[in-house]
């Protein structure tokens, strides 16, 4: 049976490529130099009618208009509607999303691939940048959606869920373009044959996508963690099926809508991006992950399901960010006050509900040398507790920094932490000035003895949320040894260290190089260990159990496509 001829790719307006090529070039330069750069302003006042975008009031109104409505995406295979999101701040969102029949939706997504593949890397990049530009114009609307699904405070949701997430998406597009264009589109090949005529071939090289990409979203950072995989796959020619976390559907549904509208407007099949919302308890990620059409999976979440994906989704290239135990070695400092303030902020930001928040603070039981004199272990822990108390002493400021507890599991871990050791700083409830039903809690700091002979010390297990352990160790050398073991066995997204000793700095750096963990040294100012900047910082390393990939590098995009060669006599 003859197959139908491949249709010509749809005509994409030349203005689209022309419009976004300067931004793409600047992003390519940024990932090469690793300097600071962002095309997406993070200040709330940078958005508004005068900037061609939604201002704060308009964004809030647009978000409110989505509540209690049916979020129609005009997808094939819709067989019902699902709802159930409840804001960590209290209100039910009431928004309904299409439930998809995968047997209908996935073939439609695959049918959209040939024209998207044939469009080439530059056009795909331009379309992706147009999607991001449209999302950026609605940053305040997205901020409310992120806030009311993740529990982030508004300013954090606006920045991390908006421009910072958009930067990560653009970064992935830049890496995707760079890897696809590393090989020329065509080449003339001539091999001399001595006195005979040379051998000549005309060769054409096409980046060919692997297949449908499945994005399994997370609850805490639906856009920031979701955009790298989404745009890396789309820019390399793969359709993307977005399966949001059941508690955080809206931000990714809005993303899917923006993508589908942009694709259709550019002349492509909108089914290149689709949503897979699930009914309560349905667990469709496990079913979708092993479908033969799914050839790429991006996942952020628990270690248990991440391990399951890596073991069972054998037909797919699987990228996972799982749990880790982030560690800070406290050896000495020449800015004691700055160290305490920096650590206090790092432990408090978003109630510790970041995959980069420090959990274990390894402190020699004999104390540390500082610019304020020698401080005993107990003094360091007490002073850190006081720094957190001072930072969060005003309830309004505390609510704006902490956000809300995202789910019952985090609250249960927080409440159970007091049973694990001596409490140096107890958690307290903070009333939210705007949302009385929000659960807002300050961090708890628990003292532990790192010399206990447990084969699996308490501090070796992740306790996700606003829980930190001040671990007393016999020496800095023992701290580095425990750091090595923790990263090797449990993984870490971040490592921090404070020291005035070049030798200790060398030991910690060597440990992180050998165990493959990202290290921050002596942070005492406005940069924190749990923050990373797109185009410059790598989020995760892909070299320890916390994650098998880094956001973002060439390895994160290169295996999403294969280079196929066609050659013929010249």
C-alpha positions as CSV (number, residue, x, y, z in Angstrom):
1,X,0.0,0.0,0.0
2,X,1.5,3.3,-1.0
3,X,2.0,6.0,1.6
4,X,0.7,9.5,1.1
5,X,3.3,12.0,0.1
6,X,4.7,14.2,2.8
7,X,3.0,17.6,2.8
8,X,5.1,20.7,2.4
9,X,5.7,22.5,5.7
10,X,3.3,25.4,6.3
11,X,4.5,28.8,5.4
12,X,5.7,30.6,8.5
13,X,5.8,34.4,8.2
14,X,9.4,35.6,7.6
15,X,8.7,38.3,10.1
16,X,8.5,35.7,12.9
17,X,12.1,34.6,12.3
18,X,13.2,38.2,11.8
19,X,11.5,39.3,15.0
20,X,13.1,36.7,17.2
21,X,16.5,36.1,15.6
22,X,18.3,38.8,17.6
23,X,17.0,37.3,20.9
24,X,18.1,33.9,19.9
25,X,21.6,35.2,18.9
26,X,21.9,36.9,22.2
27,X,20.8,33.8,24.1
28,X,23.4,31.8,22.2
29,X,26.1,34.3,23.2
30,X,24.9,34.2,26.9
31,X,25.2,30.4,27.1
32,X,28.7,30.7,25.6
33,X,30.0,33.4,27.9
34,X,27.9,32.5,31.0
35,X,27.4,36.2,31.8
36,X,24.3,37.7,33.2
37,X,21.6,38.3,30.7
38,X,17.8,38.1,30.5
39,X,15.3,39.5,28.0
40,X,12.5,39.1,30.6
41,X,12.3,41.8,33.2
42,X,11.6,40.6,36.8
43,X,10.3,43.8,38.2
44,X,6.5,43.8,38.4
45,X,6.2,47.4,37.1
46,X,8.0,46.4,33.9
47,X,4.6,45.0,32.7
48,X,1.6,47.0,31.7
49,X,-0.2,48.5,28.8
50,X,2.7,50.9,28.0
51,X,4.9,47.8,27.6
52,X,2.4,45.9,25.5
53,X,1.5,43.5,28.3
54,X,-0.9,42.9,31.2
55,X,-0.2,45.0,34.2
56,X,-0.8,43.8,37.8
57,X,-4.5,44.7,37.9
58,X,-5.2,43.3,34.4
59,X,-3.3,40.1,35.2
60,X,-5.4,39.6,38.4
61,X,-8.6,40.2,36.4
62,X,-7.5,37.7,33.7
63,X,-6.7,35.1,36.4
64,X,-10.0,35.7,38.1
65,X,-11.9,35.2,34.8
66,X,-10.4,31.7,34.5
67,X,-11.8,30.5,37.9
68,X,-14.9,28.3,37.8
69,X,-14.8,28.1,34.0
70,X,-14.2,25.3,31.5
71,X,-10.7,25.6,30.1
72,X,-11.3,24.4,26.5
73,X,-8.3,23.7,24.4
74,X,-10.1,22.2,21.4
75,X,-8.0,19.1,21.6
76,X,-8.9,15.8,19.8
77,X,-9.9,13.0,22.0
78,X,-11.6,15.0,24.8
79,X,-13.8,12.5,26.6
80,X,-14.8,14.5,29.7
81,X,-13.8,17.2,32.1
82,X,-11.8,17.2,35.3
83,X,-11.4,19.7,38.2
84,X,-10.3,19.7,41.8
85,X,-7.5,22.3,42.3
86,X,-7.6,24.0,45.7
87,X,-5.3,26.9,46.4
88,X,-2.8,26.4,49.3
89,X,-4.2,29.8,50.3
90,X,-7.7,28.3,50.8
91,X,-10.0,28.9,47.8
92,X,-11.0,26.2,45.4
93,X,-10.2,27.3,41.8
94,X,-13.1,25.4,40.2
95,X,-11.5,25.4,36.8
96,X,-12.3,22.4,34.6
97,X,-9.8,20.9,32.1
98,X,-10.2,18.5,29.2
99,X,-9.6,14.8,30.0
100,X,-8.0,13.1,27.0
101,X,-8.4,9.7,25.4
102,X,-4.8,8.9,24.7
103,X,-5.7,6.5,21.9
104,X,-7.1,9.5,20.0
105,X,-4.8,12.3,21.1
106,X,-1.4,10.6,20.7
107,X,-1.9,9.7,17.0
108,X,-3.0,13.3,16.3
109,X,0.2,14.5,17.9
110,X,2.3,12.2,15.9
111,X,0.6,13.3,12.7
112,X,1.7,16.8,13.4
113,X,5.4,15.9,13.4
114,X,6.5,15.8,9.8
115,X,5.7,19.4,9.0
116,X,7.3,20.6,12.3
117,X,10.4,18.5,11.5
118,X,10.7,19.9,8.0
119,X,10.4,23.5,9.2
120,X,14.0,23.3,10.5
121,X,15.8,24.4,13.7
122,X,15.6,28.2,13.0
123,X,11.8,28.3,12.4
124,X,11.1,26.0,15.4
125,X,13.3,28.2,17.6
126,X,11.4,31.4,16.4
127,X,8.0,29.8,17.1
128,X,9.2,28.7,20.5
129,X,10.4,32.3,21.2
130,X,7.0,33.6,20.1
131,X,5.3,31.3,22.6
132,X,7.6,32.6,25.3
133,X,6.9,36.2,24.3
134,X,3.2,35.7,24.6
135,X,3.6,34.1,28.0
136,X,5.8,36.9,29.1
137,X,3.2,39.5,28.2
138,X,0.8,37.7,30.6
139,X,3.4,37.4,33.4
140,X,1.1,38.8,36.1
141,X,-1.7,36.5,35.1
142,X,0.7,33.5,35.3
143,X,1.9,34.8,38.6
144,X,-1.5,34.3,40.2
145,X,-1.9,30.9,38.7
146,X,1.5,29.8,40.1
147,X,0.8,31.4,43.5
148,X,-2.6,29.6,43.9
149,X,-1.3,26.2,42.8
150,X,2.2,26.2,44.4
151,X,1.7,28.3,47.5
152,X,4.5,30.6,46.5
153,X,4.1,34.2,47.7
154,X,3.0,36.5,44.9
155,X,6.3,38.2,44.3
156,X,8.1,34.9,44.1
157,X,5.4,33.4,41.9
158,X,5.7,36.5,39.6
159,X,9.5,36.2,39.3
160,X,10.2,32.5,39.6
161,X,7.0,31.4,37.8
162,X,7.3,34.2,35.3
163,X,10.6,35.7,33.9
164,X,12.9,33.2,35.6
165,X,10.9,30.3,34.1
166,X,10.7,32.0,30.8
167,X,14.5,32.4,30.9
168,X,14.9,28.7,31.5
169,X,12.7,27.9,28.5
170,X,14.7,30.3,26.3
171,X,17.9,28.7,27.5
172,X,16.7,25.3,26.4
173,X,15.7,26.7,23.0
174,X,19.2,28.1,22.6
175,X,20.9,24.8,23.5
176,X,18.5,23.0,21.2
177,X,19.3,25.3,18.3
178,X,23.1,25.1,19.0
179,X,23.1,21.3,19.0
180,X,20.9,20.9,15.9
181,X,23.0,23.3,13.9
182,X,26.4,21.9,15.0
183,X,26.2,19.8,11.8
184,X,25.6,21.7,8.5
185,X,22.3,21.2,6.7
186,X,24.1,20.1,3.6
187,X,27.6,19.3,2.4
188,X,29.4,18.6,-0.9
189,X,31.7,15.6,-0.4
190,X,34.6,14.9,-2.8
191,X,37.2,12.2,-2.4
192,X,40.2,12.3,-4.8
193,X,40.9,9.0,-6.7
194,X,44.3,9.7,-8.2
195,X,44.1,9.6,-12.0
196,X,40.5,8.5,-11.9
197,X,37.5,10.9,-11.5
198,X,37.0,11.9,-7.9
199,X,34.0,10.5,-6.0
200,X,31.4,13.2,-5.3
201,X,28.3,13.1,-3.2
202,X,25.8,15.6,-2.2
203,X,24.8,15.1,1.4
204,X,21.8,16.5,3.4
205,X,21.6,16.3,7.2
206,X,18.2,16.5,9.0
207,X,17.6,16.6,12.8
208,X,14.9,14.1,13.3
209,X,12.8,14.1,16.5
210,X,12.4,11.0,18.6
211,X,8.7,11.2,19.1
212,X,6.1,12.4,21.5
213,X,7.6,14.0,24.6
214,X,5.8,13.6,28.0
215,X,6.2,16.3,30.5
216,X,5.2,15.3,34.0
217,X,4.8,18.5,36.0
218,X,5.5,19.2,39.7
219,X,3.4,20.9,42.4
220,X,5.9,23.5,43.6
221,X,7.4,25.0,40.4
222,X,5.1,24.0,37.5
223,X,6.6,26.5,35.0
224,X,10.2,26.8,36.3
225,X,10.7,23.1,36.3
226,X,8.4,22.4,33.3
227,X,9.6,24.9,30.7
228,X,13.1,23.5,30.1
229,X,11.9,20.1,29.0
230,X,8.9,21.5,27.2
231,X,10.9,23.9,25.1
232,X,13.9,21.5,24.6
233,X,11.6,18.9,23.1
234,X,9.5,21.3,21.0
235,X,12.5,23.1,19.6
236,X,14.0,19.8,18.6
237,X,10.9,18.8,16.7
238,X,9.0,16.7,19.2
239,X,5.3,17.1,20.1
240,X,4.9,17.6,23.8
241,X,2.1,16.1,26.0
242,X,1.9,18.0,29.2
243,X,0.7,16.0,32.2
244,X,0.5,18.5,35.1
245,X,0.5,17.7,38.8
246,X,-3.2,17.4,39.9
247,X,-2.7,20.3,42.3
248,X,-1.0,22.5,39.8
249,X,-2.8,22.3,36.5
250,X,-3.7,25.9,35.7
251,X,-0.2,27.4,35.0
252,X,0.7,24.6,32.5
253,X,-2.8,24.6,31.0
254,X,-2.3,28.3,30.3
255,X,1.1,27.4,28.8
256,X,-0.5,24.8,26.5
257,X,-3.1,27.3,25.3
258,X,-0.5,29.9,24.5
259,X,1.6,27.3,22.6
260,X,-1.4,25.9,20.6
261,X,-2.5,29.4,19.7
262,X,1.0,30.4,18.5
263,X,1.5,27.2,16.6
264,X,-1.8,27.6,14.8
265,X,-1.1,31.2,14.0
266,X,2.2,30.2,12.5
267,X,0.6,27.7,10.2
268,X,1.4,24.5,12.2
269,X,-0.8,21.9,13.7
270,X,-1.7,23.0,17.3
271,X,-1.6,19.3,18.4
272,X,2.1,19.6,18.7
273,X,1.4,20.7,22.3
274,X,-1.5,19.2,24.3
275,X,-2.7,18.8,27.9
276,X,-3.3,15.5,29.8
277,X,-5.2,16.4,32.9
278,X,-6.2,13.5,35.2
279,X,-9.1,12.6,37.4
280,X,-8.4,12.3,41.1
281,X,-6.5,9.1,41.8
282,X,-6.3,8.2,38.2
283,X,-2.5,8.1,38.0
284,X,-2.2,8.4,34.2
285,X,1.5,9.3,34.3
286,X,2.3,5.6,34.9
287,X,0.2,4.6,31.9
288,X,1.4,7.3,29.5
289,X,5.0,6.8,30.4
290,X,5.1,3.3,28.8
291,X,3.1,4.1,25.7
292,X,5.1,3.3,22.6
293,X,4.4,6.7,21.1
294,X,6.2,8.4,24.1
295,X,9.9,8.6,23.4
296,X,11.0,11.3,25.8
297,X,10.0,11.9,29.4
298,X,10.7,14.9,31.6
299,X,9.9,14.4,35.3
300,X,10.3,16.4,38.5
301,X,9.2,14.8,41.7
302,X,9.7,12.0,44.2
303,X,12.6,9.6,44.0
304,X,10.3,6.6,44.1
305,X,8.4,7.4,40.9
306,X,11.6,8.8,39.2
307,X,13.3,5.5,39.8
308,X,10.2,3.7,38.5
309,X,10.3,5.8,35.3
310,X,14.0,5.1,34.7
311,X,13.5,1.4,35.2
312,X,10.2,0.9,33.3
313,X,9.9,3.5,30.5
314,X,12.5,1.7,28.5
315,X,11.3,3.0,25.2
316,X,11.9,6.6,26.2
317,X,14.8,8.9,27.0
318,X,14.0,9.8,30.6
319,X,15.2,13.0,32.3
320,X,14.5,13.1,36.0
321,X,14.9,15.5,38.9
322,X,14.3,13.7,42.1
323,X,14.9,14.1,45.8
324,X,18.3,15.1,47.2
325,X,19.8,16.1,50.6
326,X,21.4,19.5,50.2
327,X,24.3,20.2,52.6
328,X,26.2,23.2,53.9
329,X,29.6,22.7,55.5
330,X,30.3,25.5,58.1
331,X,34.0,25.6,58.9
332,X,34.8,29.3,59.5
333,X,33.8,32.7,58.2
334,X,35.1,36.3,58.0
335,X,31.5,37.6,57.9
336,X,29.6,35.9,60.7
337,X,26.6,38.2,60.5
338,X,26.5,37.9,56.7
339,X,26.7,34.1,56.9
340,X,23.8,33.9,59.4
341,X,21.6,36.3,57.4
342,X,22.3,34.5,54.2
343,X,21.5,31.1,55.7
344,X,18.4,32.4,57.5
345,X,17.0,33.6,54.2
346,X,17.9,30.4,52.4
347,X,16.1,28.3,55.0
348,X,13.0,30.5,55.0
349,X,12.4,31.3,51.3
350,X,9.2,29.6,50.2
351,X,9.1,27.7,53.4
352,X,12.0,25.6,52.4
353,X,9.9,24.0,49.6
354,X,12.6,24.3,47.0
355,X,14.7,21.4,45.7
356,X,17.8,23.6,46.3
357,X,17.1,24.6,50.0
358,X,19.8,23.5,52.4
359,X,18.8,20.7,54.8
360,X,21.9,19.7,56.6
361,X,24.2,22.2,58.2
362,X,27.4,20.4,59.2
363,X,29.1,22.3,62.1
364,X,32.2,21.1,64.1
365,X,31.2,20.4,67.7
366,X,34.2,22.3,68.8
367,X,32.9,25.5,67.1
368,X,34.1,27.7,64.3
369,X,36.4,30.7,64.0
370,X,34.7,34.0,62.9
371,X,35.4,37.7,62.6
372,X,33.3,38.0,65.8
373,X,35.5,35.6,67.7
374,X,35.4,31.8,68.2
375,X,31.8,30.5,68.3
376,X,30.8,27.2,69.8
377,X,28.5,24.8,68.0
378,X,25.7,25.8,70.4
379,X,26.3,29.5,69.8
380,X,26.3,29.0,66.0
381,X,23.0,27.2,66.1
382,X,21.5,29.6,68.6
383,X,22.6,32.6,66.6
384,X,21.2,31.1,63.4
385,X,17.9,30.5,65.1
386,X,17.9,34.2,66.2
387,X,18.6,35.3,62.7
388,X,15.6,33.3,61.4
389,X,13.5,34.8,64.1
390,X,14.6,38.3,63.3
391,X,14.0,37.8,59.6
392,X,10.5,36.5,60.2
393,X,9.6,38.6,63.2
394,X,7.1,40.7,61.4
395,X,4.1,38.6,60.3
396,X,3.4,40.5,57.1
397,X,7.0,40.2,56.0
398,X,7.1,36.6,57.0
399,X,4.0,35.7,55.0
400,X,5.5,37.4,51.9
401,X,8.7,35.4,52.3
402,X,7.4,32.1,53.4
403,X,4.3,31.7,51.1
404,X,2.0,28.8,52.1
405,X,2.6,25.1,52.9
406,X,1.9,23.5,49.5
407,X,0.4,20.1,50.6
408,X,-0.4,18.0,53.7
409,X,2.8,16.0,53.4
410,X,5.0,19.0,54.0
411,X,3.0,19.9,57.0
412,X,3.2,16.4,58.4
413,X,7.0,16.3,58.0
414,X,7.3,19.7,59.7
415,X,5.2,18.7,62.7
416,X,7.1,15.4,63.1
417,X,10.5,17.0,63.0
418,X,10.5,17.8,66.7
419,X,10.7,14.1,67.5
420,X,13.9,13.7,65.6
421,X,16.2,15.6,67.9
422,X,16.6,18.6,70.2
423,X,14.7,21.6,68.7
424,X,16.9,24.7,68.4
425,X,14.2,26.7,66.7
426,X,10.5,25.8,66.9
427,X,8.1,26.4,64.0
428,X,5.3,28.8,64.6
429,X,2.1,29.6,62.7
430,X,1.9,32.9,60.9
431,X,-1.5,34.5,60.1
432,X,-1.8,35.5,56.5
433,X,-3.1,39.1,56.1
434,X,-5.1,38.3,53.0
435,X,-5.9,34.6,53.1
436,X,-7.0,33.4,56.6
437,X,-7.2,29.8,55.5
438,X,-3.6,29.6,54.3
439,X,-1.2,27.4,56.3
440,X,1.9,29.5,56.8
441,X,4.7,28.1,59.1
442,X,8.2,29.3,60.0
443,X,11.1,26.8,59.7
444,X,12.2,24.4,62.4
445,X,15.9,23.8,63.2
446,X,16.7,20.5,64.9
447,X,20.1,19.6,66.5
448,X,21.5,16.2,65.5
449,X,24.7,14.3,66.4
450,X,26.6,13.4,63.3
451,X,28.8,10.9,65.2
452,X,25.9,8.6,66.0
453,X,26.6,5.0,64.8
454,X,23.4,4.8,62.8
455,X,23.9,3.0,59.5
456,X,21.3,5.5,58.1
457,X,21.4,8.7,60.1
458,X,18.3,10.9,60.2
459,X,20.1,13.6,58.3
460,X,20.7,11.2,55.4
461,X,17.0,11.2,54.4
462,X,15.4,14.1,52.6
463,X,12.8,16.0,54.8
464,X,11.3,18.2,52.2
465,X,9.9,21.5,53.5
466,X,10.9,24.0,56.2
467,X,13.0,21.5,58.2
468,X,16.8,21.8,58.7
469,X,19.3,19.9,60.8
470,X,22.2,21.4,62.6
471,X,24.5,18.4,62.6
472,X,27.4,18.3,65.0
473,X,30.5,16.6,63.6
474,X,33.9,15.9,65.2
475,X,35.8,18.0,62.7
476,X,35.6,19.7,59.3
477,X,37.3,16.6,57.8
478,X,34.4,14.6,59.2
479,X,32.0,17.1,57.7
480,X,33.5,16.7,54.3
481,X,33.4,12.9,54.6
482,X,29.7,13.1,55.5
483,X,29.1,15.5,52.6
484,X,30.7,13.0,50.2
485,X,28.6,10.1,51.6
486,X,25.4,12.2,51.4
487,X,25.9,13.3,47.8
488,X,27.0,9.8,46.6
489,X,24.2,7.9,48.3
490,X,21.3,10.4,48.4
491,X,22.3,13.1,45.9
492,X,22.2,16.9,46.2
493,X,21.0,19.7,44.0
494,X,23.2,22.2,45.9
495,X,26.1,22.2,48.2
496,X,27.3,25.2,50.2
497,X,30.4,25.9,52.4
498,X,31.8,28.6,54.6
499,X,35.5,28.7,55.2
500,X,38.4,31.0,55.4
501,X,40.9,28.2,54.9
502,X,42.2,27.6,51.4
503,X,42.8,23.9,52.3
504,X,39.3,23.4,53.5
505,X,38.0,25.1,50.4
506,X,40.1,22.8,48.3
507,X,38.8,19.7,50.1
508,X,35.2,20.7,49.7
509,X,35.6,21.6,46.1
510,X,37.4,18.3,45.4
511,X,34.5,16.4,47.1
512,X,32.0,18.2,44.9
513,X,34.0,17.7,41.7
514,X,34.3,13.9,42.4
515,X,30.7,13.5,43.6
516,X,29.4,15.8,40.9
517,X,27.5,18.4,42.9
518,X,27.1,22.2,42.3
519,X,28.9,24.2,45.0
520,X,28.5,27.7,46.3
521,X,31.2,29.1,48.6
522,X,31.0,31.8,51.2
523,X,27.7,33.4,50.2
524,X,27.0,36.3,52.6
525,X,25.2,38.8,50.4
526,X,22.2,38.9,48.1
527,X,22.9,35.6,46.3
528,X,21.6,32.5,47.9
529,X,22.5,28.8,47.6
530,X,19.0,27.9,46.5
531,X,18.9,30.3,43.6
532,X,20.3,29.7,40.1
533,X,20.4,32.0,37.1
534,X,19.5,30.8,33.6
535,X,22.2,31.1,30.9
536,X,24.9,31.0,33.6
537,X,24.2,28.5,36.4
538,X,23.6,24.8,36.0
539,X,20.6,23.5,38.0
540,X,21.6,20.0,39.1
541,X,24.5,18.2,37.5
542,X,23.1,14.9,36.3
543,X,26.0,13.2,38.1
544,X,24.5,12.2,41.4
545,X,21.2,10.6,42.5
546,X,19.3,13.8,42.8
547,X,19.0,14.3,39.1
548,X,20.1,12.5,35.9
549,X,20.3,15.7,33.9
550,X,21.3,19.3,34.3
551,X,19.2,22.4,33.5
552,X,20.5,23.2,31.0
553,X,23.4,21.8,29.0
554,X,24.0,20.2,25.6
555,X,23.3,16.7,27.1
556,X,19.8,17.8,28.1
557,X,18.8,18.5,24.5
558,X,21.1,16.4,22.2
559,X,19.4,13.1,22.7
560,X,16.0,14.5,21.9
561,X,16.7,14.2,18.2
562,X,18.9,12.1,15.9
563,X,20.7,13.3,12.8
564,X,19.6,11.5,9.6
565,X,21.7,11.7,6.5
566,X,20.5,11.5,2.9
567,X,23.3,11.2,0.2
568,X,23.2,11.0,-3.5
569,X,25.7,11.4,-6.4
570,X,26.7,15.0,-6.9
